[in-house]
Amino acid sequence: TAKFDYGPSTDYGTSTADEPLDGPDPVDVSVDIDNLSPGTEYHFRLVATNSVGQTEGSDVTFTTAS
């Protein structure tokens, strides 16, 4: 599965729903997020989980339009 953790700091605080993934090949992962505050910087990371365990991606930031 894959999901995104996001929030106003690297503590994140919010996660999207787990999305199921199939197969060993790389895939693009995206999700729409509503109700973000305008003019706010957010941190996010991708979190992937399989039968071996969980891996968190690097922290990335974006800023919403004012």
mmCIF file of the N, C-alpha and C atoms, coordinates in Angstrom:
data_MODEL
# 
_entry.id   MODEL 
# 
loop_
_atom_site.group_PDB 
_atom_site.id 
_atom_site.type_symbol 
_atom_site.label_atom_id 
_atom_site.label_alt_id 
_atom_site.label_comp_id 
_atom_site.label_asym_id 
_atom_site.label_entity_id 
_atom_site.label_seq_id 
_atom_site.pdbx_PDB_ins_code 
_atom_site.Cartn_x 
_atom_site.Cartn_y 
_atom_site.Cartn_z 
_atom_site.occupancy 
_atom_site.B_iso_or_equiv 
_atom_site.pdbx_formal_charge 
_atom_site.auth_seq_id 
_atom_site.auth_comp_id 
_atom_site.auth_asym_id 
_atom_site.auth_atom_id 
_atom_site.pdbx_PDB_model_num 
ATOM 1   N N  . THR A 1 1  ? 0.840  -1.190 0.000   1.00 0.00 ? 1  THR A N  1 
ATOM 2   C CA . THR A 1 1  ? 0.000  0.000  0.000   1.00 0.00 ? 1  THR A CA 1 
ATOM 3   C C  . THR A 1 1  ? 0.880  1.246  0.000   1.00 0.00 ? 1  THR A C  1 
ATOM 4   N N  . ALA A 1 2  ? 0.268  2.358  -0.305  1.00 0.00 ? 2  ALA A N  1 
ATOM 5   C CA . ALA A 1 2  ? 0.958  3.647  -0.239  1.00 0.00 ? 2  ALA A CA 1 
ATOM 6   C C  . ALA A 1 2  ? -0.006 4.693  0.308   1.00 0.00 ? 2  ALA A C  1 
ATOM 7   N N  . LYS A 1 3  ? 0.547  5.635  1.031   1.00 0.00 ? 3  LYS A N  1 
ATOM 8   C CA . LYS A 1 3  ? -0.241 6.761  1.549   1.00 0.00 ? 3  LYS A CA 1 
ATOM 9   C C  . LYS A 1 3  ? 0.699  7.949  1.687   1.00 0.00 ? 3  LYS A C  1 
ATOM 10  N N  . PHE A 1 4  ? 0.127  9.121  1.920   1.00 0.00 ? 4  PHE A N  1 
ATOM 11  C CA . PHE A 1 4  ? 0.915  10.313 2.186   1.00 0.00 ? 4  PHE A CA 1 
ATOM 12  C C  . PHE A 1 4  ? 0.638  10.780 3.605   1.00 0.00 ? 4  PHE A C  1 
ATOM 13  N N  . ASP A 1 5  ? 1.707  11.141 4.332   1.00 0.00 ? 5  ASP A N  1 
ATOM 14  C CA . ASP A 1 5  ? 1.602  11.870 5.594   1.00 0.00 ? 5  ASP A CA 1 
ATOM 15  C C  . ASP A 1 5  ? 1.790  13.338 5.250   1.00 0.00 ? 5  ASP A C  1 
ATOM 16  N N  . TYR A 1 6  ? 0.987  14.232 5.840   1.00 0.00 ? 6  TYR A N  1 
ATOM 17  C CA . TYR A 1 6  ? 1.159  15.663 5.562   1.00 0.00 ? 6  TYR A CA 1 
ATOM 18  C C  . TYR A 1 6  ? 0.722  16.499 6.753   1.00 0.00 ? 6  TYR A C  1 
ATOM 19  N N  . GLY A 1 7  ? 1.221  17.731 6.790   1.00 0.00 ? 7  GLY A N  1 
ATOM 20  C CA . GLY A 1 7  ? 0.863  18.663 7.844   1.00 0.00 ? 7  GLY A CA 1 
ATOM 21  C C  . GLY A 1 7  ? 1.784  19.861 7.839   1.00 0.00 ? 7  GLY A C  1 
ATOM 22  N N  . PRO A 1 8  ? 1.618  20.778 8.785   1.00 0.00 ? 8  PRO A N  1 
ATOM 23  C CA . PRO A 1 8  ? 2.380  22.027 8.805   1.00 0.00 ? 8  PRO A CA 1 
ATOM 24  C C  . PRO A 1 8  ? 3.814  21.884 9.313   1.00 0.00 ? 8  PRO A C  1 
ATOM 25  N N  . SER A 1 9  ? 4.206  20.681 9.743   1.00 0.00 ? 9  SER A N  1 
ATOM 26  C CA . SER A 1 9  ? 5.578  20.463 10.210  1.00 0.00 ? 9  SER A CA 1 
ATOM 27  C C  . SER A 1 9  ? 5.959  19.014 9.899   1.00 0.00 ? 9  SER A C  1 
ATOM 28  N N  . THR A 1 10 ? 7.175  18.633 10.231  1.00 0.00 ? 10 THR A N  1 
ATOM 29  C CA . THR A 1 10 ? 7.604  17.257 9.999   1.00 0.00 ? 10 THR A CA 1 
ATOM 30  C C  . THR A 1 10 ? 6.987  16.276 11.003  1.00 0.00 ? 10 THR A C  1 
ATOM 31  N N  . ASP A 1 11 ? 6.135  16.781 11.886  1.00 0.00 ? 11 ASP A N  1 
ATOM 32  C CA . ASP A 1 11 ? 5.315  15.899 12.720  1.00 0.00 ? 11 ASP A CA 1 
ATOM 33  C C  . ASP A 1 11 ? 4.099  15.404 11.921  1.00 0.00 ? 11 ASP A C  1 
ATOM 34  N N  . TYR A 1 12 ? 3.858  16.020 10.756  1.00 0.00 ? 12 TYR A N  1 
ATOM 35  C CA . TYR A 1 12 ? 2.781  15.705 9.810   1.00 0.00 ? 12 TYR A CA 1 
ATOM 36  C C  . TYR A 1 12 ? 1.420  15.807 10.474  1.00 0.00 ? 12 TYR A C  1 
ATOM 37  N N  . GLY A 1 13 ? 0.924  14.795 11.126  1.00 0.00 ? 13 GLY A N  1 
ATOM 38  C CA . GLY A 1 13 ? -0.344 14.881 11.830  1.00 0.00 ? 13 GLY A CA 1 
ATOM 39  C C  . GLY A 1 13 ? -1.534 14.344 11.067  1.00 0.00 ? 13 GLY A C  1 
ATOM 40  N N  . THR A 1 14 ? -1.461 14.274 9.733   1.00 0.00 ? 14 THR A N  1 
ATOM 41  C CA . THR A 1 14 ? -2.575 13.778 8.935   1.00 0.00 ? 14 THR A CA 1 
ATOM 42  C C  . THR A 1 14 ? -2.039 12.805 7.901   1.00 0.00 ? 14 THR A C  1 
ATOM 43  N N  . SER A 1 15 ? -2.808 11.762 7.633   1.00 0.00 ? 15 SER A N  1 
ATOM 44  C CA . SER A 1 15 ? -2.439 10.789 6.609   1.00 0.00 ? 15 SER A CA 1 
ATOM 45  C C  . SER A 1 15 ? -3.613 10.559 5.675   1.00 0.00 ? 15 SER A C  1 
ATOM 46  N N  . THR A 1 16 ? -3.322 10.318 4.408   1.00 0.00 ? 16 THR A N  1 
ATOM 47  C CA . THR A 1 16 ? -4.357 9.929  3.468   1.00 0.00 ? 16 THR A CA 1 
ATOM 48  C C  . THR A 1 16 ? -4.671 8.452  3.686   1.00 0.00 ? 16 THR A C  1 
ATOM 49  N N  . ALA A 1 17 ? -5.724 7.969  3.068   1.00 0.00 ? 17 ALA A N  1 
ATOM 50  C CA . ALA A 1 17 ? -6.073 6.555  3.155   1.00 0.00 ? 17 ALA A CA 1 
ATOM 51  C C  . ALA A 1 17 ? -5.021 5.714  2.439   1.00 0.00 ? 17 ALA A C  1 
ATOM 52  N N  . ASP A 1 18 ? -4.831 4.492  2.903   1.00 0.00 ? 18 ASP A N  1 
ATOM 53  C CA . ASP A 1 18 ? -3.927 3.566  2.221   1.00 0.00 ? 18 ASP A CA 1 
ATOM 54  C C  . ASP A 1 18 ? -4.489 3.229  0.846   1.00 0.00 ? 18 ASP A C  1 
ATOM 55  N N  . GLU A 1 19 ? -3.635 3.302  -0.170  1.00 0.00 ? 19 GLU A N  1 
ATOM 56  C CA . GLU A 1 19 ? -4.006 2.932  -1.525  1.00 0.00 ? 19 GLU A CA 1 
ATOM 57  C C  . GLU A 1 19 ? -3.344 1.603  -1.859  1.00 0.00 ? 19 GLU A C  1 
ATOM 58  N N  . PRO A 1 20 ? -4.103 0.617  -2.309  1.00 0.00 ? 20 PRO A N  1 
ATOM 59  C CA . PRO A 1 20 ? -3.497 -0.673 -2.642  1.00 0.00 ? 20 PRO A CA 1 
ATOM 60  C C  . PRO A 1 20 ? -2.625 -0.574 -3.898  1.00 0.00 ? 20 PRO A C  1 
ATOM 61  N N  . LEU A 1 21 ? -1.516 -1.283 -3.900  1.00 0.00 ? 21 LEU A N  1 
ATOM 62  C CA . LEU A 1 21 ? -0.615 -1.355 -5.052  1.00 0.00 ? 21 LEU A CA 1 
ATOM 63  C C  . LEU A 1 21 ? -0.400 -2.823 -5.392  1.00 0.00 ? 21 LEU A C  1 
ATOM 64  N N  . ASP A 1 22 ? -0.190 -3.122 -6.669  1.00 0.00 ? 22 ASP A N  1 
ATOM 65  C CA . ASP A 1 22 ? 0.042  -4.498 -7.095  1.00 0.00 ? 22 ASP A CA 1 
ATOM 66  C C  . ASP A 1 22 ? 1.322  -4.594 -7.895  1.00 0.00 ? 22 ASP A C  1 
ATOM 67  N N  . GLY A 1 23 ? 2.041  -5.675 -7.733  1.00 0.00 ? 23 GLY A N  1 
ATOM 68  C CA . GLY A 1 23 ? 3.184  -5.995 -8.572  1.00 0.00 ? 23 GLY A CA 1 
ATOM 69  C C  . GLY A 1 23 ? 4.485  -5.377 -8.123  1.00 0.00 ? 23 GLY A C  1 
ATOM 70  N N  . PRO A 1 24 ? 5.577  -5.843 -8.740  1.00 0.00 ? 24 PRO A N  1 
ATOM 71  C CA . PRO A 1 24 ? 6.916  -5.396 -8.347  1.00 0.00 ? 24 PRO A CA 1 
ATOM 72  C C  . PRO A 1 24 ? 7.400  -4.145 -9.089  1.00 0.00 ? 24 PRO A C  1 
ATOM 73  N N  . ASP A 1 25 ? 6.662  -3.701 -10.095 1.00 0.00 ? 25 ASP A N  1 
ATOM 74  C CA . ASP A 1 25 ? 7.125  -2.575 -10.914 1.00 0.00 ? 25 ASP A CA 1 
ATOM 75  C C  . ASP A 1 25 ? 6.799  -1.234 -10.277 1.00 0.00 ? 25 ASP A C  1 
ATOM 76  N N  . PRO A 1 26 ? 7.636  -0.223 -10.502 1.00 0.00 ? 26 PRO A N  1 
ATOM 77  C CA . PRO A 1 26 ? 7.353  1.127  -9.987  1.00 0.00 ? 26 PRO A CA 1 
ATOM 78  C C  . PRO A 1 26 ? 6.035  1.665  -10.567 1.00 0.00 ? 26 PRO A C  1 
ATOM 79  N N  . VAL A 1 27 ? 5.323  2.423  -9.762  1.00 0.00 ? 27 VAL A N  1 
ATOM 80  C CA . VAL A 1 27 ? 4.070  3.049  -10.190 1.00 0.00 ? 27 VAL A CA 1 
ATOM 81  C C  . VAL A 1 27 ? 4.023  4.483  -9.685  1.00 0.00 ? 27 VAL A C  1 
ATOM 82  N N  . ASP A 1 28 ? 3.283  5.326  -10.390 1.00 0.00 ? 28 ASP A N  1 
ATOM 83  C CA . ASP A 1 28 ? 3.040  6.683  -9.913  1.00 0.00 ? 28 ASP A CA 1 
ATOM 84  C C  . ASP A 1 28 ? 1.960  6.639  -8.840  1.00 0.00 ? 28 ASP A C  1 
ATOM 85  N N  . VAL A 1 29 ? 2.128  7.457  -7.817  1.00 0.00 ? 29 VAL A N  1 
ATOM 86  C CA . VAL A 1 29 ? 1.155  7.527  -6.731  1.00 0.00 ? 29 VAL A CA 1 
ATOM 87  C C  . VAL A 1 29 ? 0.777  8.987  -6.540  1.00 0.00 ? 29 VAL A C  1 
ATOM 88  N N  . SER A 1 30 ? -0.516 9.274  -6.513  1.00 0.00 ? 30 SER A N  1 
ATOM 89  C CA . SER A 1 30 ? -0.970 10.643 -6.265  1.00 0.00 ? 30 SER A CA 1 
ATOM 90  C C  . SER A 1 30 ? -2.302 10.598 -5.526  1.00 0.00 ? 30 SER A C  1 
ATOM 91  N N  . VAL A 1 31 ? -2.630 11.709 -4.909  1.00 0.00 ? 31 VAL A N  1 
ATOM 92  C CA . VAL A 1 31 ? -3.893 11.813 -4.179  1.00 0.00 ? 31 VAL A CA 1 
ATOM 93  C C  . VAL A 1 31 ? -4.308 13.281 -4.158  1.00 0.00 ? 31 VAL A C  1 
ATOM 94  N N  . ASP A 1 32 ? -5.603 13.541 -4.215  1.00 0.00 ? 32 ASP A N  1 
ATOM 95  C CA . ASP A 1 32 ? -6.133 14.890 -4.066  1.00 0.00 ? 32 ASP A CA 1 
ATOM 96  C C  . ASP A 1 32 ? -6.417 15.135 -2.590  1.00 0.00 ? 32 ASP A C  1 
ATOM 97  N N  . ILE A 1 33 ? -6.058 16.325 -2.112  1.00 0.00 ? 33 ILE A N  1 
ATOM 98  C CA . ILE A 1 33 ? -6.290 16.693 -0.711  1.00 0.00 ? 33 ILE A CA 1 
ATOM 99  C C  . ILE A 1 33 ? -7.092 17.981 -0.681  1.00 0.00 ? 33 ILE A C  1 
ATOM 100 N N  . ASP A 1 34 ? -8.174 17.992 0.053   1.00 0.00 ? 34 ASP A N  1 
ATOM 101 C CA . ASP A 1 34 ? -9.037 19.164 0.193   1.00 0.00 ? 34 ASP A CA 1 
ATOM 102 C C  . ASP A 1 34 ? -8.805 19.834 1.541   1.00 0.00 ? 34 ASP A C  1 
ATOM 103 N N  . ASN A 1 35 ? -9.365 21.025 1.679   1.00 0.00 ? 35 ASN A N  1 
ATOM 104 C CA . ASN A 1 35 ? -9.412 21.751 2.953   1.00 0.00 ? 35 ASN A CA 1 
ATOM 105 C C  . ASN A 1 35 ? -8.047 22.153 3.486   1.00 0.00 ? 35 ASN A C  1 
ATOM 106 N N  . LEU A 1 36 ? -7.108 22.491 2.587   1.00 0.00 ? 36 LEU A N  1 
ATOM 107 C CA . LEU A 1 36 ? -5.825 23.036 3.033   1.00 0.00 ? 36 LEU A CA 1 
ATOM 108 C C  . LEU A 1 36 ? -5.967 24.533 3.249   1.00 0.00 ? 36 LEU A C  1 
ATOM 109 N N  . SER A 1 37 ? -5.244 25.084 4.184   1.00 0.00 ? 37 SER A N  1 
ATOM 110 C CA . SER A 1 37 ? -5.302 26.520 4.477   1.00 0.00 ? 37 SER A CA 1 
ATOM 111 C C  . SER A 1 37 ? -4.534 27.308 3.424   1.00 0.00 ? 37 SER A C  1 
ATOM 112 N N  . PRO A 1 38 ? -5.079 28.443 2.974   1.00 0.00 ? 38 PRO A N  1 
ATOM 113 C CA . PRO A 1 38 ? -4.380 29.253 1.974   1.00 0.00 ? 38 PRO A CA 1 
ATOM 114 C C  . PRO A 1 38 ? -3.105 29.879 2.536   1.00 0.00 ? 38 PRO A C  1 
ATOM 115 N N  . GLY A 1 39 ? -2.104 30.039 1.668   1.00 0.00 ? 39 GLY A N  1 
ATOM 116 C CA . GLY A 1 39 ? -0.863 30.700 2.046   1.00 0.00 ? 39 GLY A CA 1 
ATOM 117 C C  . GLY A 1 39 ? -0.097 29.967 3.139   1.00 0.00 ? 39 GLY A C  1 
ATOM 118 N N  . THR A 1 40 ? -0.196 28.652 3.171   1.00 0.00 ? 40 THR A N  1 
ATOM 119 C CA . THR A 1 40 ? 0.416  27.861 4.230   1.00 0.00 ? 40 THR A CA 1 
ATOM 120 C C  . THR A 1 40 ? 1.421  26.877 3.659   1.00 0.00 ? 40 THR A C  1 
ATOM 121 N N  . GLU A 1 41 ? 2.576  26.754 4.314   1.00 0.00 ? 41 GLU A N  1 
ATOM 122 C CA . GLU A 1 41 ? 3.554  25.753 3.919   1.00 0.00 ? 41 GLU A CA 1 
ATOM 123 C C  . GLU A 1 41 ? 3.182  24.420 4.558   1.00 0.00 ? 41 GLU A C  1 
ATOM 124 N N  . TYR A 1 42 ? 3.187  23.364 3.756   1.00 0.00 ? 42 TYR A N  1 
ATOM 125 C CA . TYR A 1 42 ? 2.913  22.008 4.233   1.00 0.00 ? 42 TYR A CA 1 
ATOM 126 C C  . TYR A 1 42 ? 4.108  21.110 3.949   1.00 0.00 ? 42 TYR A C  1 
ATOM 127 N N  . HIS A 1 43 ? 4.303  20.165 4.838   1.00 0.00 ? 43 HIS A N  1 
ATOM 128 C CA . HIS A 1 43 ? 5.307  19.114 4.654   1.00 0.00 ? 43 HIS A CA 1 
ATOM 129 C C  . HIS A 1 43 ? 4.557  17.843 4.274   1.00 0.00 ? 43 HIS A C  1 
ATOM 130 N N  . PHE A 1 44 ? 5.174  17.015 3.427   1.00 0.00 ? 44 PHE A N  1 
ATOM 131 C CA . PHE A 1 44 ? 4.578  15.715 3.139   1.00 0.00 ? 44 PHE A CA 1 
ATOM 132 C C  . PHE A 1 44 ? 5.656  14.691 2.818   1.00 0.00 ? 44 PHE A C  1 
ATOM 133 N N  . ARG A 1 45 ? 5.275  13.423 2.928   1.00 0.00 ? 45 ARG A N  1 
ATOM 134 C CA . ARG A 1 45 ? 6.157  12.318 2.549   1.00 0.00 ? 45 ARG A CA 1 
ATOM 135 C C  . ARG A 1 45 ? 5.279  11.142 2.117   1.00 0.00 ? 45 ARG A C  1 
ATOM 136 N N  . LEU A 1 46 ? 5.825  10.328 1.246   1.00 0.00 ? 46 LEU A N  1 
ATOM 137 C CA . LEU A 1 46 ? 5.159  9.105  0.816   1.00 0.00 ? 46 LEU A CA 1 
ATOM 138 C C  . LEU A 1 46 ? 5.532  7.991  1.791   1.00 0.00 ? 46 LEU A C  1 
ATOM 139 N N  . VAL A 1 47 ? 4.570  7.168  2.150   1.00 0.00 ? 47 VAL A N  1 
ATOM 140 C CA . VAL A 1 47 ? 4.808  6.024  3.038   1.00 0.00 ? 47 VAL A CA 1 
ATOM 141 C C  . VAL A 1 47 ? 4.341  4.771  2.297   1.00 0.00 ? 47 VAL A C  1 
ATOM 142 N N  . ALA A 1 48 ? 5.264  3.838  2.066   1.00 0.00 ? 48 ALA A N  1 
ATOM 143 C CA . ALA A 1 48 ? 4.948  2.591  1.379   1.00 0.00 ? 48 ALA A CA 1 
ATOM 144 C C  . ALA A 1 48 ? 5.069  1.434  2.361   1.00 0.00 ? 48 ALA A C  1 
ATOM 145 N N  . THR A 1 49 ? 4.126  0.498  2.286   1.00 0.00 ? 49 THR A N  1 
ATOM 146 C CA . THR A 1 49 ? 4.112  -0.661 3.180   1.00 0.00 ? 49 THR A CA 1 
ATOM 147 C C  . THR A 1 49 ? 3.897  -1.925 2.363   1.00 0.00 ? 49 THR A C  1 
ATOM 148 N N  . ASN A 1 50 ? 4.674  -2.958 2.694   1.00 0.00 ? 50 ASN A N  1 
ATOM 149 C CA . ASN A 1 50 ? 4.454  -4.280 2.098   1.00 0.00 ? 50 ASN A CA 1 
ATOM 150 C C  . ASN A 1 50 ? 4.669  -5.332 3.173   1.00 0.00 ? 50 ASN A C  1 
ATOM 151 N N  . SER A 1 51 ? 4.748  -6.585 2.777   1.00 0.00 ? 51 SER A N  1 
ATOM 152 C CA . SER A 1 51 ? 4.872  -7.678 3.747   1.00 0.00 ? 51 SER A CA 1 
ATOM 153 C C  . SER A 1 51 ? 6.187  -7.645 4.520   1.00 0.00 ? 51 SER A C  1 
ATOM 154 N N  . VAL A 1 52 ? 7.183  -6.916 4.007   1.00 0.00 ? 52 VAL A N  1 
ATOM 155 C CA . VAL A 1 52 ? 8.493  -6.826 4.662   1.00 0.00 ? 52 VAL A CA 1 
ATOM 156 C C  . VAL A 1 52 ? 8.514  -5.714 5.718   1.00 0.00 ? 52 VAL A C  1 
ATOM 157 N N  . GLY A 1 53 ? 7.717  -4.666 5.495   1.00 0.00 ? 53 GLY A N  1 
ATOM 158 C CA . GLY A 1 53 ? 7.707  -3.558 6.444   1.00 0.00 ? 53 GLY A CA 1 
ATOM 159 C C  . GLY A 1 53 ? 7.255  -2.265 5.804   1.00 0.00 ? 53 GLY A C  1 
ATOM 160 N N  . GLN A 1 54 ? 7.608  -1.162 6.449   1.00 0.00 ? 54 GLN A N  1 
ATOM 161 C CA . GLN A 1 54 ? 7.196  0.177  6.018   1.00 0.00 ? 54 GLN A CA 1 
ATOM 162 C C  . GLN A 1 54 ? 8.419  1.025  5.736   1.00 0.00 ? 54 GLN A C  1 
ATOM 163 N N  . THR A 1 55 ? 8.314  1.865  4.700   1.00 0.00 ? 55 THR A N  1 
ATOM 164 C CA . THR A 1 55 ? 9.384  2.804  4.358   1.00 0.00 ? 55 THR A CA 1 
ATOM 165 C C  . THR A 1 55 ? 8.786  4.183  4.162   1.00 0.00 ? 55 THR A C  1 
ATOM 166 N N  . GLU A 1 56 ? 9.401  5.194  4.788   1.00 0.00 ? 56 GLU A N  1 
ATOM 167 C CA . GLU A 1 56 ? 8.971  6.579  4.628   1.00 0.00 ? 56 GLU A CA 1 
ATOM 168 C C  . GLU A 1 56 ? 9.902  7.289  3.651   1.00 0.00 ? 56 GLU A C  1 
ATOM 169 N N  . GLY A 1 57 ? 9.330  8.040  2.734   1.00 0.00 ? 57 GLY A N  1 
ATOM 170 C CA . GLY A 1 57 ? 10.115 8.835  1.799   1.00 0.00 ? 57 GLY A CA 1 
ATOM 171 C C  . GLY A 1 57 ? 10.637 10.094 2.478   1.00 0.00 ? 57 GLY A C  1 
ATOM 172 N N  . SER A 1 58 ? 11.412 10.840 1.734   1.00 0.00 ? 58 SER A N  1 
ATOM 173 C CA . SER A 1 58 ? 11.977 12.102 2.230   1.00 0.00 ? 58 SER A CA 1 
ATOM 174 C C  . SER A 1 58 ? 10.909 13.158 2.419   1.00 0.00 ? 58 SER A C  1 
ATOM 175 N N  . ASP A 1 59 ? 11.152 14.069 3.327   1.00 0.00 ? 59 ASP A N  1 
ATOM 176 C CA . ASP A 1 59 ? 10.254 15.200 3.553   1.00 0.00 ? 59 ASP A CA 1 
ATOM 177 C C  . ASP A 1 59 ? 10.345 16.165 2.382   1.00 0.00 ? 59 ASP A C  1 
ATOM 178 N N  . VAL A 1 60 ? 9.180  16.623 1.909   1.00 0.00 ? 60 VAL A N  1 
ATOM 179 C CA . VAL A 1 60 ? 9.079  17.596 0.830   1.00 0.00 ? 60 VAL A CA 1 
ATOM 180 C C  . VAL A 1 60 ? 8.089  18.652 1.289   1.00 0.00 ? 60 VAL A C  1 
ATOM 181 N N  . THR A 1 61 ? 8.250  19.887 0.818   1.00 0.00 ? 61 THR A N  1 
ATOM 182 C CA . THR A 1 61 ? 7.319  20.949 1.193   1.00 0.00 ? 61 THR A CA 1 
ATOM 183 C C  . THR A 1 61 ? 6.663  21.573 -0.034  1.00 0.00 ? 61 THR A C  1 
ATOM 184 N N  . PHE A 1 62 ? 5.504  22.162 0.185   1.00 0.00 ? 62 PHE A N  1 
ATOM 185 C CA . PHE A 1 62 ? 4.836  22.992 -0.812  1.00 0.00 ? 62 PHE A CA 1 
ATOM 186 C C  . PHE A 1 62 ? 4.073  24.067 -0.054  1.00 0.00 ? 62 PHE A C  1 
ATOM 187 N N  . THR A 1 63 ? 3.753  25.153 -0.742  1.00 0.00 ? 63 THR A N  1 
ATOM 188 C CA . THR A 1 63 ? 2.986  26.239 -0.144  1.00 0.00 ? 63 THR A CA 1 
ATOM 189 C C  . THR A 1 63 ? 1.733  26.446 -0.968  1.00 0.00 ? 63 THR A C  1 
ATOM 190 N N  . THR A 1 64 ? 0.574  26.496 -0.311  1.00 0.00 ? 64 THR A N  1 
ATOM 191 C CA . THR A 1 64 ? -0.685 26.709 -1.002  1.00 0.00 ? 64 THR A CA 1 
ATOM 192 C C  . THR A 1 64 ? -0.795 28.172 -1.430  1.00 0.00 ? 64 THR A C  1 
ATOM 193 N N  . ALA A 1 65 ? -1.587 28.420 -2.480  1.00 0.00 ? 65 ALA A N  1 
ATOM 194 C CA . ALA A 1 65 ? -1.801 29.785 -2.959  1.00 0.00 ? 65 ALA A CA 1 
ATOM 195 C C  . ALA A 1 65 ? -2.542 30.594 -1.896  1.00 0.00 ? 65 ALA A C  1 
ATOM 196 N N  . SER A 1 66 ? -2.276 31.889 -1.880  1.00 0.00 ? 66 SER A N  1 
ATOM 197 C CA . SER A 1 66 ? -2.942 32.778 -0.909  1.00 0.00 ? 66 SER A CA 1 
ATOM 198 C C  . SER A 1 66 ? -4.406 32.997 -1.253  1.00 0.00 ? 66 SER A C  1 
# 
